[in-house]
Amino acid sequence: MATRQAVSLGFRAASLRVPRRISRIRCTSSASMHVSSEMAQKAALVDFRVGRITHIEKHPDADTLYVEQVDVGEEEPRTIVSGLVKFVSEEEMLGSLVVVMANLKPRNMRGIKSAGMLLCASNEAHDVVEPLRPAEGSVLGERIGFGEDFGEMPEPATPNQLQKKKIWEEVQPSFTTTEECQATCCEMVLQTAAGPVTCKSLVKANVS
């Protein structure tokens, strides 16, 4: 499948004069925020980059797969295989900006080595899938971040670390889209210096 700051939040402890019921509610909320913060820290280890599809064709041995050449600001474009044939036309894909998960270990996809994954939004039934789009004006190879300091993300995990610790599998459920079709992680908008990352039309969608 179309296939990278932490938020430190807390609440002052309730005084003895505050009813116990309210105190318990605050403690529950604080714990929830702490979990969200830890999840954001782990999600920041995933290396999302701005890319542009420069060439696309159907996989010679798989009807549902595209083979794309994606410019992510490196010396050579990356070959990425994605299962988007049923959802997006070649014409719509070619030349478009995309979000590339760049620190995945390369893997063979029906005989072709894929060096990354295109991030997409999908509905619950998974019969509508839309690639995420960085804002126009985003620089190829620019790292996509989230939170107030989105331009200062920590060093991403190595491909081996990402795979061994199953980081993406753990943090992926924290990614979704808003009512404005903006992609978020832990309720923080994914963005570049040019603006937010969006999808075409899906709201409250799964992102993977």
N, C-alpha and C positions, 0 to 999 in steps of 0.2 A: 504493500500500500504506500501510496504516495504519503512516500516516506520522503545564547544560547544564553543580589543586593538583598539584600535581605531586608525584611520589614520588621522592625523591633517594636512590638506593641505590648502594652501592659496596662493594668488598672490599679490604682491605689487601693490598698485593702480597706474594706469597709470598717468604720468605727464601731465601737461597742453599742452605740445607740442605734445603729441601723438594724432593722429587723433581719433575723436569720434568713428568711426566705429570699430577700433581696441579695444578701451577702452570697448565698449559694449560686444565684443566677450570675452574679459578677464573676465568681470563680470559674464557672463553666465557660463563660465568654472569654476569659483570659486564657484558659487552656486551649480553646479553639484557635485564638489568635496565635498562640505559641506554635501550634502545629502548622498553621499556615506559613509562619515565618520560616520554620525548618524546611517546609516544602519549597518555598521560594529560593532558599539557599541552594538546595539540591538542583532545582530547575535551572539556576544560573550556571550550572556546570555544563549544560547542553549548549553546543555552539551553533547558533542559527546565523546564517549569512544571507545577504542579498545576492541573488543570482539572476541571470537573464538567459532564457532558452534561445540558443543560436541555431540549433538544428534539431529536428525531431522526425522520427520514423517509427513505424510499427515494428515490434520485435519479430524477427523472421520465424521464430518457433513458438510464439505465444500470441494469440489473437487479442488478449486483453491488456497487453503491455506495450508501452511506448519506450523507445530508447532515445534519450535526449542528450544533447551536448549543452552543458550549462556553464556559462561564464560567471565565475565567482571571484574574479579579480586576481586569479593565479596565472602562472605562465601559460598553462594549457587549460582548456575547458574540461570539466568533469563529465564523465559518462554516468548518467543516472537512469535507472530503469524504474518506471512507475506504472501502476495499474490503473490508468486513467482513460483508457480507450473508450469505455462505455459512457463516460461522463463529460469529457471535454474534447472538442475537435482539435485536430492538428493546427488548424488556422488560428484558433483562439490561443493555443499554447505558444506557438512560434513567436518569438520576439517579446514575450511577456516577462515581467519581473516575477520572481518566485522566492519563496523562503526555503532555503536549503539547510537541512541538518547536516553539518559538515564534519562532525567528529564521530560518525558511525564507522565501524570497521567495514571495508569493502567486502561485498559478498556476491557470489555468482547467482544471477537470476536467469535461469534457463540458458546457461552457457555464456552469458555476458556479465562481466564484473561491473557492479553498480557501486559508485563511490559517493553515496549520500542518499538522502531522501527528501522529497518535496512535501512540505507540510500543507495539509488540506483540512477543510472543514467538511463535515458530513452530517446529514440528518439522522434521526434515530433508526430509521429503516435502512439506512445506508444505500438508498437508491438515488440520492442527490449528493454529489461530491464536488466541492469547489476549491481550487488551489488558493492558498493565502497569497495576497499581493502586498508587497511593500509599497509605501507611498511613492508616487512618481517623483523623481529627483533624488531617490536614494542611490548611494554610490555602490557599484558592484564590489562585493567582498566586504562591505560594511557589516559589522556585527549588530545583530538585532537584540535589543535589550528590553527591560521592563522595570517599572518603578521610577522613583524620582531621579535616581542616578543611573538611568538606563544607558548612558554613554560610557559608564565606567564599570562594566561587568567584570567579575573575577576571571582568572585564567580558567579556560574550559577544561574539562576532564579529557584525558587521552582516550582514543578509541578503545584501548584495552580496559581502562577504568570504567568507561561508560557501559561496556558490555559485561564485565565481570560483576560490577555492583548493581547491574540492571537499573541504572538511574532513570533512563527514559521510561521504562515500564512503570516505575514508581510514581513519577511526576506527571505522566501524560494525563491522568484524570483531572488534574488541576487546570488544564487548558480548555478554554471554551470561547464562544463569541458573545458579544453583547447585543442589545437591541439595535445598536447602530452598526452591527456587523463588524465590529472591531475585535481582533483576536486578543485574548487576555491569558495571563498566567497568574493564578492566585488572586484574581480580580484586578490585576494590574495590566494595563494595555501594552502589548508588544509594539515597539516603535523603533524607527531610525531617526536621524536628525531631521529628515524631511517630513516626518509625520507617522501616524499609526499604520499598523498592518491590518488589512481588512480582507473580507471575502465578498463575493458578489451579492449574496442575498440571504444567507443562512444566519439565523439568530438562535442563541442558546444552543449552539451546535457542538458536537464533538470535534475536537481538533487532534489530528494524528498524522 
